[in-house]
Amino acid sequence: MATVYLLTGSNLGDRTLQLQQAAARIDQQAGSIEKSSLCYETAPWGKTDQPAFLNQALCITTVLSPTALLRALLSIEQQLGRVRAERYGPRAIDIDILLYDDWVVQEDQLAIPHPELPYRRFALLPLAEIAPLGWHPTLKCTVEALLLNCTDQSPAHPLD
């Protein structure tokens, strides 16, 4: 059984509903949700001329390998209407694998830990809420330390 941290995000349609539906399907198809952060409204990253996102970090336990988990998450995105039209473009749902135990994976379609994690406040804030002492296996530091050293100061506000 592996402990995995995911980040879900949406900036199209009913963003809250999209995150709820993603969490329900992850729990049914990918692994058991053990913890979830608050939802954070965040500024778009990479392509800024689009609506704000809602992001949420999830901690799951799974028996799936990293590759099988990625396949399951991509299937869930597709089930929920994800269309991959442009890099960093608007999307109904996005599900990223941030950390998978202390594994390091480098494949064509999969990199764990997520290579952009140290530079993305919108991912680090909700992740630090549920796993401040989570360990980044290549940078050899905690999620909390990553957040403290993150140079991205994009707006991110927790929702009640």
VEXLUMGU-843807 format. One line per field, with one value per residue: residue number from 1; chain; x, y, z of N, C-alpha, C, O in turn. Coordinates in steps of 0.2 Angstrom, whole numbers, plus 2048, in hexadecimal, padded with zeros to 3 digits. Example, Ala and Ser with C-alpha at 12.3 -4.5 7.8 and 13.67 -1.06 7.14 Angstrom:
resi	1 | 2 $
chain	A | A $
n_px	842 | 840 $
n_py	7E4 | 7F5 $
n_pz	827 | 823 $
ca_px	83E | 844 $
ca_py	7EA | 7FB $
ca_pz	827 | 824 $
c_px	842 | 840 $
c_py	7F0 | 800 $
c_pz	827 | 827 $
o_px	847 | 843 $
o_py	7EF | 806 $
o_pz	82A | 828 $
//
This chain:
resi	1 | 2 | 3 | 4 | 5 | 6 | 7 | 8 | 9 | 10 | 11 | 12 | 13 | 14 | 15 | 16 | 17 | 18 | 19 | 20 | 21 | 22 | 23 | 24 | 25 | 26 | 27 | 28 | 29 | 30 | 31 | 32 | 33 | 34 | 35 | 36 | 37 | 38 | 39 | 40 | 41 | 42 | 43 | 44 | 45 | 46 | 47 | 48 | 49 | 50 | 51 | 52 | 53 | 54 | 55 | 56 | 57 | 58 | 59 | 60 | 61 | 62 | 63 | 64 | 65 | 66 | 67 | 68 | 69 | 70 | 71 | 72 | 73 | 74 | 75 | 76 | 77 | 78 | 79 | 80 | 81 | 82 | 83 | 84 | 85 | 86 | 87 | 88 | 89 | 90 | 91 | 92 | 93 | 94 | 95 | 96 | 97 | 98 | 99 | 100 | 101 | 102 | 103 | 104 | 105 | 106 | 107 | 108 | 109 | 110 | 111 | 112 | 113 | 114 | 115 | 116 | 117 | 118 | 119 | 120 | 121 | 122 | 123 | 124 | 125 | 126 | 127 | 128 | 129 | 130 | 131 | 132 | 133 | 134 | 135 | 136 | 137 | 138 | 139 | 140 | 141 | 142 | 143 | 144 | 145 | 146 | 147 | 148 | 149 | 150 | 151 | 152 | 153 | 154 | 155 | 156 | 157 | 158 | 159 | 160 $
chain	A | A | A | A | A | A | A | A | A | A | A | A | A | A | A | A | A | A | A | A | A | A | A | A | A | A | A | A | A | A | A | A | A | A | A | A | A | A | A | A | A | A | A | A | A | A | A | A | A | A | A | A | A | A | A | A | A | A | A | A | A | A | A | A | A | A | A | A | A | A | A | A | A | A | A | A | A | A | A | A | A | A | A | A | A | A | A | A | A | A | A | A | A | A | A | A | A | A | A | A | A | A | A | A | A | A | A | A | A | A | A | A | A | A | A | A | A | A | A | A | A | A | A | A | A | A | A | A | A | A | A | A | A | A | A | A | A | A | A | A | A | A | A | A | A | A | A | A | A | A | A | A | A | A | A | A | A | A | A | A $
n_px	804 | 803 | 807 | 800 | 801 | 7F6 | 7F2 | 7E3 | 7DB | 7D1 | 7CA | 7BF | 7AD | 7A3 | 7AD | 7AF | 7A6 | 7AC | 7B9 | 7B4 | 7AD | 7B9 | 7C0 | 7B7 | 7B7 | 7C5 | 7C6 | 7BE | 7C4 | 7D2 | 7D9 | 7D8 | 7D2 | 7DA | 7DD | 7D8 | 7DB | 7D6 | 7CD | 7D5 | 7D5 | 7DD | 7E9 | 7EB | 7F8 | 807 | 7FF | 7F7 | 7EB | 7DE | 7D0 | 7D0 | 7D6 | 7D0 | 7D8 | 7DC | 7E4 | 7E7 | 7E9 | 7EC | 7EA | 7F1 | 7F1 | 7F5 | 802 | 80E | 80C | 800 | 7F8 | 7F9 | 7F3 | 7E6 | 7E2 | 7E3 | 7D8 | 7CE | 7CE | 7CA | 7BD | 7B7 | 7B7 | 7C3 | 7CC | 7DA | 7E0 | 7E9 | 7FA | 7FA | 7EE | 7DC | 7D2 | 7C6 | 7C9 | 7D7 | 7E4 | 7F1 | 7FF | 808 | 811 | 817 | 818 | 829 | 82E | 837 | 834 | 838 | 831 | 82C | 81F | 81C | 821 | 827 | 82D | 821 | 827 | 826 | 821 | 829 | 828 | 81C | 810 | 802 | 801 | 809 | 803 | 7F6 | 7FB | 804 | 7FC | 7F6 | 801 | 80D | 819 | 81C | 827 | 833 | 83B | 846 | 84B | 84D | 846 | 838 | 827 | 822 | 82E | 831 | 826 | 829 | 834 | 830 | 830 | 825 | 818 | 80B | 7F9 | 7F0 | 7E2 | 7DA | 7CA | 7BB $
n_py	7FA | 80B | 81C | 82A | 83B | 846 | 853 | 85C | 865 | 873 | 87E | 881 | 881 | 87B | 87C | 877 | 86C | 864 | 861 | 85A | 84F | 849 | 845 | 83C | 832 | 82F | 829 | 81E | 817 | 818 | 819 | 819 | 827 | 830 | 83C | 84D | 85D | 86E | 877 | 881 | 891 | 896 | 89F | 89E | 895 | 895 | 898 | 8A6 | 8AC | 8A8 | 8A1 | 8A0 | 893 | 885 | 87B | 86C | 862 | 850 | 842 | 832 | 820 | 812 | 803 | 803 | 804 | 811 | 814 | 80D | 815 | 821 | 81F | 81C | 828 | 831 | 82B | 82E | 83C | 83D | 838 | 842 | 84C | 852 | 85B | 85B | 868 | 873 | 876 | 87A | 880 | 884 | 879 | 86D | 863 | 85E | 853 | 84F | 845 | 848 | 843 | 833 | 828 | 826 | 826 | 828 | 82B | 82B | 82B | 82B | 830 | 833 | 83B | 83A | 840 | 84D | 858 | 866 | 869 | 870 | 87D | 882 | 88A | 889 | 87B | 877 | 87E | 878 | 86B | 86C | 86E | 861 | 859 | 85E | 859 | 851 | 848 | 84D | 843 | 846 | 853 | 852 | 858 | 85F | 861 | 86C | 874 | 876 | 87E | 889 | 88E | 890 | 89A | 89F | 8AA | 8AA | 8AE | 8A5 | 89E | 897 | 88F | 890 $
n_pz	800 | 7FB | 800 | 7F9 | 7F3 | 7EB | 7E0 | 7DC | 7D0 | 7C9 | 7BD | 7B5 | 7B2 | 7C0 | 7CC | 7D9 | 7D9 | 7CF | 7D6 | 7E0 | 7DA | 7D4 | 7DF | 7E4 | 7DA | 7DA | 7E6 | 7E4 | 7D9 | 7D9 | 7E6 | 7F7 | 7FF | 80C | 812 | 80F | 809 | 80C | 7FF | 7F4 | 7ED | 7DF | 7D5 | 7C3 | 7BC | 7B2 | 7A6 | 7A6 | 7A2 | 7A5 | 7AE | 7C1 | 7CB | 7D4 | 7E0 | 7E8 | 7F4 | 7F6 | 800 | 7FD | 7FF | 7F6 | 7EC | 7E0 | 7D4 | 7CF | 7C1 | 7BE | 7C6 | 7C1 | 7B4 | 7B9 | 7BE | 7B3 | 7AC | 7B4 | 7B3 | 7A5 | 7A6 | 7AD | 7A4 | 79F | 794 | 78A | 784 | 783 | 78A | 79B | 79A | 79C | 7A6 | 7AA | 7B4 | 7BC | 7C1 | 7CB | 7CF | 7DD | 7E7 | 7EA | 7F6 | 7FB | 7EE | 7DF | 7CF | 7BE | 7AF | 79E | 79D | 7AA | 7B9 | 7C9 | 7D9 | 7D5 | 7C9 | 7C9 | 7D5 | 7E0 | 7DB | 7DB | 7E3 | 7E4 | 7E5 | 7EF | 7FB | 7FE | 7FF | 80A | 814 | 817 | 818 | 81E | 822 | 818 | 80D | 801 | 7F6 | 7ED | 7EF | 7FC | 808 | 812 | 80E | 814 | 815 | 807 | 804 | 80C | 805 | 7F8 | 7EA | 7E3 | 7E4 | 7E1 | 7E3 | 7EE | 7F6 | 804 | 804 | 80E $
ca_px	800 | 807 | 803 | 801 | 7FE | 7F4 | 7EF | 7DE | 7DA | 7CC | 7C8 | 7B9 | 7A7 | 7A2 | 7B4 | 7AE | 7A3 | 7B2 | 7BD | 7B0 | 7AD | 7BF | 7C2 | 7B3 | 7BA | 7CC | 7C5 | 7BB | 7C8 | 7D9 | 7DB | 7D4 | 7D4 | 7DB | 7DD | 7D8 | 7DC | 7D1 | 7CD | 7D9 | 7D4 | 7E4 | 7EA | 7EE | 800 | 809 | 7FB | 7F3 | 7E5 | 7D8 | 7CD | 7D3 | 7D5 | 7CF | 7DC | 7DC | 7E9 | 7E4 | 7ED | 7E8 | 7EE | 7EF | 7F4 | 7F7 | 809 | 80D | 80A | 7F9 | 7F4 | 7F9 | 7EE | 7DF | 7E1 | 7E1 | 7D2 | 7C9 | 7CE | 7C6 | 7B6 | 7B4 | 7B7 | 7C9 | 7CE | 7E1 | 7E1 | 7F0 | 7FD | 7F8 | 7E8 | 7D7 | 7D0 | 7C1 | 7CC | 7DE | 7E6 | 7F8 | 803 | 80E | 816 | 815 | 81D | 82F | 830 | 83A | 832 | 839 | 82F | 82A | 818 | 81B | 827 | 826 | 828 | 81F | 82D | 824 | 81F | 82C | 828 | 815 | 80D | 7FC | 801 | 80C | 7FF | 7F2 | 7FF | 807 | 7F6 | 7F4 | 807 | 812 | 820 | 81D | 82E | 835 | 841 | 84C | 84D | 84F | 843 | 831 | 822 | 822 | 834 | 830 | 821 | 82C | 839 | 82D | 830 | 81E | 814 | 804 | 7F4 | 7EC | 7DE | 7D6 | 7C3 | 7B8 $
ca_py	800 | 811 | 822 | 82F | 841 | 848 | 85A | 85C | 86C | 874 | 885 | 881 | 87F | 87B | 87A | 873 | 866 | 861 | 85E | 855 | 849 | 847 | 842 | 836 | 82D | 82D | 824 | 818 | 814 | 819 | 818 | 81C | 82E | 830 | 843 | 852 | 864 | 873 | 879 | 888 | 895 | 898 | 8A3 | 89A | 894 | 893 | 89B | 8A9 | 8AF | 8A3 | 8A1 | 89E | 88C | 882 | 876 | 868 | 85C | 84A | 83D | 82B | 81A | 80F | 7FD | 804 | 806 | 818 | 814 | 80C | 81A | 827 | 81D | 81D | 82F | 833 | 829 | 832 | 843 | 83D | 837 | 848 | 851 | 855 | 85B | 85E | 86C | 877 | 876 | 87F | 883 | 883 | 872 | 86B | 85F | 85C | 84F | 84E | 842 | 84C | 83F | 82C | 826 | 82A | 824 | 82C | 828 | 82F | 828 | 830 | 834 | 834 | 83D | 83B | 846 | 852 | 85C | 86D | 86A | 875 | 884 | 883 | 88C | 886 | 874 | 877 | 880 | 872 | 865 | 86D | 86E | 85A | 855 | 863 | 855 | 84C | 848 | 84D | 83F | 848 | 859 | 851 | 85D | 85E | 865 | 873 | 878 | 878 | 884 | 88F | 890 | 891 | 8A1 | 8A0 | 8AD | 8AB | 8AE | 89E | 8A0 | 892 | 890 | 88C $
ca_pz	800 | 7FB | 802 | 7F3 | 7F3 | 7E5 | 7DF | 7D7 | 7CE | 7C4 | 7BC | 7B0 | 7B5 | 7C7 | 7CE | 7DF | 7D7 | 7CC | 7DB | 7E4 | 7D5 | 7D3 | 7E5 | 7E5 | 7D5 | 7DC | 7EC | 7E1 | 7D3 | 7D9 | 7EC | 7FD | 802 | 813 | 814 | 80A | 80B | 80A | 7F8 | 7F3 | 7E7 | 7DD | 7CF | 7BE | 7BC | 7AC | 7A1 | 7AB | 7A0 | 7A6 | 7B5 | 7C7 | 7CC | 7DB | 7E1 | 7EF | 7F5 | 7F9 | 802 | 7FC | 7FF | 7F0 | 7EA | 7D9 | 7D2 | 7CD | 7BA | 7BE | 7C9 | 7BB | 7AF | 7BC | 7BF | 7AC | 7AA | 7B8 | 7B0 | 79F | 7A8 | 7AF | 79E | 79E | 78D | 78A | 77E | 783 | 790 | 7A0 | 798 | 7A1 | 7A7 | 7AF | 7B9 | 7BC | 7C7 | 7CA | 7D4 | 7DF | 7EA | 7EB | 7FB | 7FA | 7E8 | 7DA | 7C8 | 7B8 | 7A9 | 798 | 79F | 7B2 | 7BD | 7D0 | 7DA | 7CF | 7C8 | 7CA | 7DC | 7E4 | 7D9 | 7DA | 7E9 | 7E4 | 7E6 | 7F6 | 800 | 800 | 801 | 810 | 819 | 819 | 818 | 81F | 823 | 813 | 80B | 7FA | 7F6 | 7EA | 7F2 | 803 | 80C | 813 | 80A | 817 | 813 | 800 | 804 | 80E | 800 | 7F2 | 7E7 | 7E0 | 7E9 | 7DE | 7E7 | 7F0 | 7FC | 806 | 804 | 813 $
c_px	804 | 803 | 805 | 7FE | 7FD | 7F2 | 7E9 | 7DD | 7D4 | 7CB | 7C3 | 7B3 | 7A7 | 7A8 | 7B3 | 7AB | 7A8 | 7B6 | 7BA | 7AF | 7B3 | 7C1 | 7BE | 7B6 | 7C1 | 7CB | 7C2 | 7C0 | 7D0 | 7DC | 7D7 | 7D6 | 7D4 | 7DB | 7DB | 7D8 | 7D6 | 7D2 | 7D1 | 7D7 | 7DB | 7E4 | 7ED | 7F5 | 802 | 806 | 7F6 | 7ED | 7E0 | 7D5 | 7D1 | 7D1 | 7D3 | 7D4 | 7DB | 7E1 | 7E5 | 7E9 | 7E9 | 7ED | 7EC | 7F3 | 7F7 | 7FE | 808 | 80A | 803 | 7F5 | 7F4 | 7F3 | 7E7 | 7DD | 7DF | 7DA | 7CC | 7C8 | 7C9 | 7BF | 7B3 | 7B5 | 7BD | 7CB | 7D5 | 7E2 | 7E7 | 7F3 | 7FC | 7F2 | 7E2 | 7D5 | 7CB | 7C4 | 7D3 | 7E0 | 7ED | 7FB | 809 | 813 | 813 | 81A | 823 | 832 | 833 | 838 | 834 | 837 | 82D | 823 | 817 | 822 | 824 | 82C | 826 | 824 | 82C | 822 | 822 | 82B | 820 | 811 | 806 | 7FB | 804 | 808 | 7FA | 7F5 | 802 | 802 | 7F5 | 7FB | 80D | 819 | 821 | 824 | 82F | 83B | 847 | 84F | 84F | 84C | 83B | 82D | 822 | 828 | 834 | 82B | 825 | 831 | 837 | 82D | 829 | 81A | 80D | 7FF | 7F1 | 7E9 | 7DA | 7CE | 7C0 | 7B4 $
c_py	806 | 817 | 827 | 835 | 844 | 84F | 85A | 864 | 86D | 87C | 886 | 87E | 87F | 878 | 875 | 86C | 861 | 85D | 859 | 84E | 846 | 843 | 83C | 830 | 82B | 828 | 81E | 814 | 814 | 817 | 81B | 822 | 82E | 837 | 847 | 859 | 868 | 874 | 880 | 88B | 898 | 89B | 89E | 89A | 892 | 897 | 89F | 8AC | 8AA | 8A4 | 89E | 896 | 88B | 87C | 873 | 863 | 856 | 846 | 836 | 826 | 816 | 808 | 7FE | 806 | 80E | 819 | 812 | 811 | 820 | 825 | 81E | 824 | 833 | 831 | 82D | 839 | 843 | 83C | 83D | 84E | 855 | 855 | 85F | 862 | 870 | 876 | 87B | 882 | 881 | 87C | 871 | 867 | 85E | 858 | 84D | 84A | 846 | 848 | 838 | 829 | 82A | 828 | 829 | 828 | 82D | 82A | 82D | 834 | 835 | 836 | 83E | 83B | 84A | 857 | 863 | 86E | 870 | 87C | 886 | 884 | 889 | 87F | 873 | 879 | 87A | 86C | 866 | 86D | 866 | 856 | 85A | 85F | 850 | 84D | 848 | 849 | 841 | 84E | 858 | 856 | 85B | 862 | 86C | 877 | 87A | 87E | 88A | 892 | 891 | 899 | 8A3 | 8A4 | 8AE | 8AA | 8A7 | 89F | 89A | 894 | 88D | 886 $
c_pz	800 | 7FD | 7FC | 7F5 | 7EC | 7E5 | 7DA | 7D6 | 7C9 | 7C3 | 7B7 | 7B4 | 7BC | 7CA | 7D4 | 7DD | 7D4 | 7D1 | 7DF | 7E0 | 7D4 | 7D9 | 7E6 | 7E0 | 7D7 | 7E2 | 7E9 | 7DD | 7D4 | 7E0 | 7F1 | 7FF | 809 | 816 | 80E | 80D | 80A | 802 | 7F8 | 7ED | 7E5 | 7D6 | 7CA | 7BE | 7B5 | 7A6 | 7A6 | 7A9 | 79F | 7AD | 7BB | 7C8 | 7D3 | 7DB | 7E8 | 7EE | 7F8 | 7FA | 801 | 7FD | 7F9 | 7F0 | 7E3 | 7D8 | 7D0 | 7C6 | 7BA | 7C1 | 7C4 | 7B6 | 7B2 | 7BC | 7B8 | 7AA | 7AE | 7B5 | 7A9 | 7A1 | 7AA | 7AA | 79D | 797 | 78D | 784 | 77D | 78A | 795 | 79F | 79D | 7A1 | 7AC | 7B5 | 7B7 | 7C2 | 7C6 | 7D0 | 7D6 | 7E3 | 7EB | 7EF | 7FA | 7F3 | 7E3 | 7D3 | 7C3 | 7B2 | 7A4 | 79B | 7A6 | 7B5 | 7C5 | 7D4 | 7D4 | 7CF | 7C9 | 7D1 | 7E0 | 7E2 | 7D8 | 7E1 | 7EA | 7E6 | 7EE | 7FC | 803 | 803 | 808 | 816 | 81B | 81A | 819 | 81F | 81E | 810 | 804 | 7F9 | 7F2 | 7ED | 7FA | 808 | 80D | 80E | 80D | 815 | 80B | 800 | 806 | 809 | 7F9 | 7F0 | 7E4 | 7E5 | 7E6 | 7E3 | 7E8 | 7F6 | 7FE | 806 | 80A | 811 $
o_px	809 | 7FD | 80B | 7F8 | 801 | 7F0 | 7EB | 7DE | 7D3 | 7CB | 7C2 | 7B3 | 7A9 | 7A9 | 7B6 | 7AE | 7A9 | 7B8 | 7BD | 7B0 | 7B4 | 7C3 | 7C0 | 7B6 | 7C2 | 7CE | 7C4 | 7C0 | 7D3 | 7E2 | 7D3 | 7DC | 7CF | 7D9 | 7DD | 7D6 | 7D1 | 7D7 | 7CF | 7D8 | 7DE | 7E0 | 7F0 | 7F8 | 7FF | 809 | 7F1 | 7E9 | 7DD | 7D8 | 7D5 | 7CC | 7D3 | 7D4 | 7D9 | 7E2 | 7E1 | 7EE | 7E4 | 7F3 | 7E6 | 7F9 | 7FB | 801 | 803 | 806 | 7FF | 7F0 | 7EE | 7EF | 7E2 | 7D8 | 7DB | 7D7 | 7C7 | 7C3 | 7C5 | 7BB | 7AD | 7B4 | 7BD | 7CA | 7D6 | 7E5 | 7EA | 7F0 | 7FC | 7F0 | 7E3 | 7D5 | 7CA | 7C2 | 7D5 | 7DF | 7EF | 7F8 | 80D | 819 | 80D | 820 | 823 | 838 | 830 | 83B | 832 | 83B | 82D | 823 | 812 | 827 | 820 | 831 | 82A | 826 | 831 | 821 | 81F | 82C | 81F | 810 | 804 | 7F6 | 801 | 808 | 7FA | 7F3 | 802 | 803 | 7F4 | 7FB | 811 | 81E | 825 | 827 | 82C | 840 | 84C | 855 | 852 | 850 | 839 | 830 | 822 | 827 | 836 | 82D | 824 | 833 | 83A | 82B | 828 | 819 | 809 | 7FF | 7F0 | 7EC | 7D6 | 7CD | 7C3 | 7B1 $
o_py	807 | 817 | 828 | 835 | 844 | 852 | 858 | 868 | 868 | 87F | 88B | 879 | 884 | 872 | 870 | 867 | 85B | 857 | 854 | 849 | 840 | 83D | 836 | 82A | 825 | 822 | 818 | 80E | 810 | 814 | 81F | 823 | 82C | 838 | 846 | 85A | 866 | 872 | 885 | 888 | 89B | 89A | 899 | 8A0 | 88D | 899 | 89C | 8AF | 8A8 | 8A7 | 89A | 894 | 88F | 878 | 876 | 85F | 857 | 845 | 835 | 826 | 815 | 808 | 7FA | 80A | 810 | 81D | 816 | 813 | 823 | 829 | 820 | 826 | 837 | 835 | 82F | 83C | 847 | 83F | 83E | 854 | 85A | 850 | 864 | 85F | 871 | 875 | 881 | 887 | 87D | 878 | 874 | 868 | 85C | 85A | 84A | 84B | 848 | 849 | 837 | 827 | 830 | 828 | 82F | 823 | 832 | 826 | 833 | 83A | 837 | 833 | 842 | 837 | 84B | 85A | 867 | 874 | 874 | 881 | 88B | 87F | 886 | 87C | 86F | 875 | 879 | 869 | 861 | 86B | 865 | 851 | 85A | 862 | 84C | 853 | 844 | 84B | 83F | 84F | 85C | 858 | 858 | 867 | 871 | 87D | 87F | 883 | 88F | 898 | 893 | 89D | 8A9 | 8A0 | 8B3 | 8A6 | 8A3 | 8A1 | 897 | 899 | 888 | 883 $
o_pz	804 | 7FC | 7FB | 7F8 | 7E7 | 7EB | 7D4 | 7DA | 7C5 | 7C8 | 7B4 | 7B7 | 7BF | 7CB | 7D5 | 7E0 | 7D5 | 7D0 | 7E0 | 7E3 | 7D4 | 7D9 | 7E8 | 7E2 | 7D6 | 7E2 | 7EC | 7DD | 7D1 | 7E1 | 7F0 | 801 | 80D | 81B | 808 | 812 | 807 | 800 | 7FD | 7E8 | 7E9 | 7D2 | 7CC | 7BF | 7B2 | 7A1 | 7A8 | 7AD | 79A | 7B1 | 7B9 | 7C5 | 7D8 | 7D6 | 7ED | 7E9 | 7FD | 7F7 | 804 | 7FD | 7F8 | 7F2 | 7E1 | 7DD | 7CE | 7C4 | 7B6 | 7BF | 7C4 | 7B5 | 7AF | 7BB | 7B8 | 7A7 | 7AB | 7B4 | 7A8 | 79D | 7A9 | 7AC | 79A | 794 | 790 | 77F | 778 | 78F | 793 | 7A2 | 7A2 | 79C | 7B1 | 7BB | 7B2 | 7C7 | 7C1 | 7D6 | 7D3 | 7E1 | 7EC | 7ED | 7F9 | 7F2 | 7E4 | 7D2 | 7C3 | 7B0 | 7A6 | 79A | 7A8 | 7B4 | 7C6 | 7D3 | 7D0 | 7D3 | 7CB | 7D2 | 7E3 | 7E5 | 7D6 | 7E5 | 7EF | 7E8 | 7F1 | 801 | 809 | 807 | 80C | 81C | 821 | 81D | 815 | 81D | 81E | 810 | 800 | 7FC | 7F3 | 7EC | 7FD | 80D | 809 | 80B | 809 | 814 | 80A | 7FC | 803 | 809 | 7F5 | 7F4 | 7E3 | 7EA | 7E8 | 7E8 | 7E3 | 7FB | 7FA | 808 | 80C | 815 $
//
